């Protein structure tokens, strides 16, 4: 087994709330600086910068999974993670049809930049990305599952866009593989405040919008960094496992 220290919730400059420093080469170098060897690019309702980060990481030892942070009709954020960029692009096609046709206002919402592997500007995305798509949680789960992806409700402890705060419960009509908690709370504290999440596997990410937000507290002990292996680790199957580590205070 190999240990993958992971940060599975990373935004680029395509997300309007991300810092301008979130360009491919700096994302890669910062992850490696923190001994993180597995990341997922999860821009808001968008996938256009994934390939650039993957190209920037080529030959570095950093694995970059394709992903998206989808905002459902209920205003719940969900991490959608995949093995291939082609799978993520198929989700993108569905999301494009489900996004309300609203133009971005950079002065209000923030810029949405598509860049190359060096961080060089290619274009601005005119469609507003930080909004809900016309897909329910159940519909989003069905689509992601049909594409072979991993569906994880994001930062469930947060007031804004968190599953518990928005719905008050965890849906049981479809399987939830894992729940994400934010970097601002420990698993024990999260369970104490939100007893609904007890018994669910918990991952922890930085929800990285700036280079100082990489935490890498989730470790996966797996053979290879694939969605199938991550699922096995989440459920402790076939010798694979996942654990949350406590970082030393500097």
WOMO-V309462 format. One record per residue. N is the residue number from 1. SS is DSSP state (A for helix, B for strand, O for the rest). Layout:
# WOMO-V309462
N,SS + N,SS
This chain:
# WOMO-V309462
1,O + 2,B + 3,B + 4,B + 5,B + 6,B + 7,B + 8,B + 9,B + 10,B + 11,O + 12,O + 13,O + 14,O + 15,O + 16,O + 17,O + 18,O + 19,O + 20,O + 21,O + 22,O + 23,O + 24,A + 25,A + 26,A + 27,A + 28,A + 29,A + 30,A + 31,A + 32,A + 33,A + 34,O + 35,O + 36,O + 37,O + 38,B + 39,B + 40,B + 41,B + 42,O + 43,O + 44,B + 45,O + 46,O + 47,O + 48,O + 49,O + 50,A + 51,A + 52,A + 53,A + 54,A + 55,A + 56,A + 57,A + 58,O + 59,O + 60,O + 61,O + 62,O + 63,B + 64,B + 65,B + 66,B + 67,B + 68,B + 69,B + 70,B + 71,B + 72,O + 73,O + 74,O + 75,O + 76,O + 77,B + 78,B + 79,B + 80,B + 81,B + 82,B + 83,O + 84,O + 85,A + 86,A + 87,A + 88,A + 89,A + 90,A + 91,A + 92,A + 93,A + 94,A + 95,A + 96,A + 97,A + 98,A + 99,B + 100,O + 101,O + 102,O + 103,B + 104,O + 105,O + 106,O + 107,O + 108,O + 109,O + 110,O + 111,O + 112,O + 113,B + 114,B + 115,B + 116,O + 117,O + 118,O + 119,O + 120,O + 121,B + 122,B + 123,B + 124,B + 125,O + 126,O + 127,B + 128,O + 129,O + 130,O + 131,O + 132,O + 133,B + 134,O + 135,O + 136,O + 137,A + 138,A + 139,A + 140,A + 141,A + 142,A + 143,A + 144,A + 145,A + 146,A + 147,O + 148,O + 149,O + 150,B + 151,B + 152,B + 153,B + 154,O + 155,O + 156,O + 157,O + 158,O + 159,O + 160,O + 161,O + 162,O + 163,A + 164,A + 165,A + 166,A + 167,A + 168,O + 169,O + 170,O + 171,O + 172,O + 173,O + 174,O + 175,O + 176,O + 177,O + 178,B + 179,B + 180,B + 181,B + 182,O + 183,O + 184,O + 185,O + 186,O + 187,A + 188,A + 189,A + 190,A + 191,A + 192,A + 193,A + 194,O + 195,A + 196,A + 197,A + 198,O + 199,O + 200,O + 201,O + 202,B + 203,B + 204,B + 205,O + 206,O + 207,O + 208,B + 209,O + 210,O + 211,A + 212,A + 213,A + 214,O + 215,O + 216,O + 217,O + 218,B + 219,B + 220,B + 221,B + 222,B + 223,O + 224,O + 225,O + 226,O + 227,A + 228,A + 229,A + 230,A + 231,A + 232,A + 233,A + 234,A + 235,O + 236,O + 237,O + 238,O + 239,O + 240,O + 241,B + 242,B + 243,B + 244,B + 245,O + 246,O + 247,O + 248,O + 249,O + 250,O
